[in-house]
Each structure stands twice: as structure tokens, then as C-alpha cells.
Amino acid sequence: MSDVEEVQEQMKVDLEAMKDQMTTMMEAIMSMRKMMLVNVATVVGTSTAIEVNPTYPSAIEVLGSTSSPYFVQV
């Protein structure tokens, strides 16, 4: 085999390895994207639920109330 043919064969092998690496990276990116979309949906759902039905009073309401167990008269 000539030097040119050996170089071409090595380039083919390297190209296949790069294709495999790119496929692996794309799969990882798509997996991360899917996780990010799920997290965004969870945050939006949680934020919407809190806005619609606030369960806990705000810190200002609790600390500013004289009937609060945290109230301290100075």
C-alpha cells in the first residue's frame, strides 16, 4: 500500500471515530435539553400554583403582625 492510501485509510478511520463522538455528544445535548424543559415546566407549574393559591403568608406579613409569635416590641 502506498503512503497516500495509508493516509486515506487513517483519515477514514478518524472520520468514523469523529462521527461516533458527535453522535454521543448530540445524544448528551438532547438529554440535557429534555431535562431543562422538564425543569422549566416544573418551575412554571409551581410558580403558577403559588400565585393562584399562596399557602404561606409572606415574611413581611408574619414579621409585621403584632399577633405573630415572632413579634418583638422594642
Rosetta constraint file for C-alpha pairs under 8 A:
AtomPair CA 1 CA 5 HARMONIC 6.21 0.50
AtomPair CA 1 CA 6 HARMONIC 6.64 0.50
AtomPair CA 2 CA 6 HARMONIC 6.34 0.50
AtomPair CA 3 CA 7 HARMONIC 6.19 0.50
AtomPair CA 4 CA 8 HARMONIC 6.19 0.50
AtomPair CA 5 CA 9 HARMONIC 6.14 0.50
AtomPair CA 6 CA 10 HARMONIC 6.18 0.50
AtomPair CA 7 CA 11 HARMONIC 6.09 0.50
AtomPair CA 8 CA 12 HARMONIC 6.25 0.50
AtomPair CA 9 CA 13 HARMONIC 6.33 0.50
AtomPair CA 10 CA 14 HARMONIC 6.10 0.50
AtomPair CA 11 CA 15 HARMONIC 5.96 0.50
AtomPair CA 12 CA 16 HARMONIC 6.23 0.50
AtomPair CA 13 CA 17 HARMONIC 6.31 0.50
AtomPair CA 14 CA 18 HARMONIC 6.19 0.50
AtomPair CA 15 CA 19 HARMONIC 6.18 0.50
AtomPair CA 16 CA 20 HARMONIC 6.29 0.50
AtomPair CA 17 CA 21 HARMONIC 6.26 0.50
AtomPair CA 18 CA 22 HARMONIC 6.07 0.50
AtomPair CA 19 CA 23 HARMONIC 6.16 0.50
AtomPair CA 20 CA 24 HARMONIC 6.27 0.50
AtomPair CA 21 CA 25 HARMONIC 6.16 0.50
AtomPair CA 22 CA 26 HARMONIC 6.04 0.50
AtomPair CA 23 CA 27 HARMONIC 6.19 0.50
AtomPair CA 24 CA 28 HARMONIC 6.28 0.50
AtomPair CA 25 CA 29 HARMONIC 6.13 0.50
AtomPair CA 26 CA 30 HARMONIC 6.07 0.50
AtomPair CA 27 CA 31 HARMONIC 6.11 0.50
AtomPair CA 28 CA 32 HARMONIC 6.19 0.50
AtomPair CA 29 CA 33 HARMONIC 6.09 0.50
AtomPair CA 30 CA 34 HARMONIC 6.13 0.50
AtomPair CA 31 CA 35 HARMONIC 6.32 0.50
AtomPair CA 32 CA 36 HARMONIC 6.13 0.50
AtomPair CA 33 CA 37 HARMONIC 6.19 0.50
AtomPair CA 34 CA 38 HARMONIC 6.28 0.50
AtomPair CA 35 CA 39 HARMONIC 6.16 0.50
AtomPair CA 36 CA 40 HARMONIC 6.10 0.50
AtomPair CA 37 CA 41 HARMONIC 6.15 0.50
AtomPair CA 38 CA 42 HARMONIC 6.17 0.50
AtomPair CA 39 CA 43 HARMONIC 6.14 0.50
AtomPair CA 40 CA 44 HARMONIC 6.06 0.50
AtomPair CA 41 CA 45 HARMONIC 6.00 0.50
AtomPair CA 42 CA 46 HARMONIC 6.02 0.50
AtomPair CA 43 CA 47 HARMONIC 5.91 0.50
AtomPair CA 44 CA 48 HARMONIC 5.99 0.50
AtomPair CA 45 CA 49 HARMONIC 6.15 0.50
AtomPair CA 46 CA 50 HARMONIC 6.20 0.50
AtomPair CA 47 CA 51 HARMONIC 6.17 0.50
AtomPair CA 48 CA 52 HARMONIC 6.09 0.50
AtomPair CA 49 CA 53 HARMONIC 5.91 0.50
AtomPair CA 49 CA 54 HARMONIC 7.64 0.50
AtomPair CA 50 CA 54 HARMONIC 4.89 0.50
AtomPair CA 50 CA 55 HARMONIC 7.33 0.50
AtomPair CA 57 CA 61 HARMONIC 6.16 0.50
AtomPair CA 57 CA 62 HARMONIC 6.57 0.50
AtomPair CA 58 CA 62 HARMONIC 6.40 0.50
AtomPair CA 59 CA 63 HARMONIC 5.92 0.50
AtomPair CA 60 CA 64 HARMONIC 5.66 0.50
AtomPair CA 61 CA 65 HARMONIC 6.02 0.50
AtomPair CA 62 CA 68 HARMONIC 5.94 0.50
AtomPair CA 62 CA 70 HARMONIC 7.42 0.50
AtomPair CA 63 CA 68 HARMONIC 6.73 0.50
AtomPair CA 63 CA 70 HARMONIC 6.12 0.50
AtomPair CA 63 CA 71 HARMONIC 6.13 0.50
AtomPair CA 64 CA 68 HARMONIC 7.79 0.50
AtomPair CA 64 CA 71 HARMONIC 7.18 0.50
AtomPair CA 65 CA 71 HARMONIC 6.68 0.50
AtomPair CA 66 CA 71 HARMONIC 5.63 0.50
AtomPair CA 67 CA 71 HARMONIC 6.96 0.50
